[in-house]
């Protein structure tokens, strides 16, 4: 237990005396971090410094704290980077299908903040994935057979039919 402050001394002089005596005894020698600058000294104060430090110490990504809508929006924007390392078209389509399933689940029960996000076109992702692989390897990618689409003319409507429900 520490000794009590004598009534005739001020707190400042009593604390200074204790620090000086501890320094003379060598109690502050070989402390961890001695001789190094204090982390964060001279920077602006961040309200969430403790949270950032905890996430860094524990190795947790901050993505887990984002709302689902923002995570989905980011995943939709980064889908090409996600599928770039995959080897087969089947795997690319499976990754896009999994992302689209998450998007549809969010759209059925949206949570705030409301961020516009929609399903990804799997054919467009596969086409770009093939093009990227062709550029990377320098060899032409096998071309999938094209489907012949029948063009059906749109039914003509009279001007007065547009007003009917």
C-alpha positions in Angstrom: 0.0 0.0 0.0 1.2 3.5 -0.8 2.1 5.9 2.0 -0.4 8.6 2.8 0.3 12.2 1.9 1.6 14.2 4.8 -0.8 17.1 5.7 1.9 19.7 5.3 2.8 18.9 1.6 0.8 19.8 -1.5 -0.2 17.0 -3.8 2.1 18.2 -6.6 5.2 18.2 -4.5 4.4 14.9 -2.8 3.9 13.2 -6.2 7.0 14.8 -7.6 9.0 13.5 -4.6 7.6 9.9 -5.1 8.5 9.9 -8.8 12.0 11.2 -8.1 12.6 8.6 -5.4 11.4 5.8 -7.7 13.7 7.0 -10.5 16.6 7.0 -8.1 15.8 3.4 -7.1 15.7 2.4 -10.8 12.1 1.3 -10.9 11.6 3.0 -14.3 14.5 1.3 -16.0 14.0 -1.4 -18.6 10.3 -0.7 -19.0 8.6 -2.0 -22.2 8.6 0.7 -24.8 11.4 2.8 -23.2 13.1 5.1 -25.6 10.3 4.9 -28.2 7.8 7.6 -28.9 4.3 7.3 -27.4 1.9 5.8 -30.0 -0.5 8.4 -31.3 1.3 11.4 -29.7 0.9 14.5 -31.8 -2.1 13.2 -33.8 -5.7 14.3 -33.6 -8.0 12.5 -31.2 -10.2 9.8 -32.7 -13.4 9.0 -30.9 -13.1 5.3 -31.8 -9.5 4.8 -31.1 -10.2 1.9 -28.7 -12.4 0.2 -31.3 -9.8 0.5 -34.1 -7.1 -0.7 -31.7 -9.2 -3.7 -30.7 -10.0 -4.7 -34.3 -6.3 -4.4 -35.2 -5.2 -6.4 -32.2 -7.7 -9.2 -32.7 -7.2 -9.3 -36.5 -10.9 -8.6 -37.2 -11.9 -6.9 -40.4 -14.2 -3.9 -40.0 -16.5 -5.3 -42.7 -18.4 -7.3 -40.1 -19.7 -4.1 -38.6 -21.1 -2.7 -41.9 -24.8 -3.0 -42.6 -25.8 -5.8 -45.0 -26.8 -3.4 -47.8 -23.4 -1.8 -47.9 -21.6 -5.2 -47.9 -23.8 -6.3 -50.8 -23.2 -3.2 -52.7 -19.4 -3.6 -52.3 -19.6 -7.3 -53.2 -21.6 -6.4 -56.4 -19.0 -3.8 -57.4 -16.1 -6.2 -56.7 -17.5 -9.4 -58.3 -15.0 -9.3 -61.2 -12.1 -9.2 -58.7 -13.8 -12.1 -56.8 -14.1 -14.4 -59.8 -10.8 -13.5 -61.4 -9.0 -16.3 -59.7 -11.6 -19.0 -60.4 -10.7 -21.7 -62.9 -14.0 -22.8 -64.4 -17.1 -21.1 -65.8 -19.2 -23.3 -63.5 -17.4 -21.8 -60.5 -17.9 -18.3 -61.7 -21.6 -18.9 -62.2 -21.9 -20.5 -58.7 -20.2 -17.4 -57.2 -22.6 -15.1 -59.0 -25.6 -17.2 -58.1 -24.5 -17.1 -54.4 -24.2 -13.3 -54.5 -27.6 -13.0 -56.3 -29.2 -15.2 -53.6 -27.9 -12.9 -50.9 -29.1 -9.8 -52.9 -32.6 -11.3 -53.3 -32.7 -12.2 -49.6 -31.9 -8.6 -48.7 -34.5 -7.3 -51.2 -37.2 -9.4 -49.6 -36.4 -8.0 -46.1 -34.5 -4.8 -46.5 -32.8 -3.2 -43.6 -31.5 0.4 -43.2 -29.6 2.1 -44.6 -31.5 1.6 -47.9 -28.9 1.4 -50.6 -30.0 0.5 -54.1 -28.6 -2.9 -55.0 -29.8 -5.4 -57.6 -28.9 -8.8 -58.8 -25.8 -9.3 -61.1 -26.1 -10.5 -64.7 -24.2 -13.8 -64.7 -23.7 -13.9 -68.4 -22.1 -10.4 -68.4 -19.7 -11.5 -65.6 -18.8 -14.7 -67.4 -18.2 -12.8 -70.6 -15.9 -10.4 -68.9 -14.2 -13.2 -67.0 -13.4 -14.9 -70.3 -12.1 -11.7 -71.8 -9.8 -11.1 -68.8 -8.5 -14.7 -69.0 -7.8 -14.3 -72.7 -5.9 -11.1 -72.1 -3.9 -12.7 -69.3 -3.0 -15.9 -71.1 -2.6 -14.4 -74.6 -4.5 -17.3 -76.2 -8.1 -17.0 -77.5 -10.7 -18.5 -75.2 -13.1 -21.1 -76.5 -16.2 -19.4 -77.9 -19.6 -20.7 -76.7 -22.1 -21.5 -79.4 -24.5 -18.7 -79.9 -28.2 -19.2 -79.6 -30.4 -18.0 -82.3 -33.1 -15.8 -80.9 -36.3 -15.4 -82.7 -37.5 -11.9 -83.0 -41.2 -11.6 -82.3 -42.7 -8.3 -83.3 -44.3 -6.4 -80.5 -48.1 -6.4 -80.7 -49.4 -3.1 -82.0 -51.8 -1.2 -79.8 -54.2 1.5 -80.7 -53.8 4.8 -79.0 -57.1 4.4 -77.1 -56.0 1.0 -75.7 -53.2 2.6 -73.7 -55.7 4.3 -71.4 -57.5 1.1 -70.5 -56.4 -0.8 -67.4 
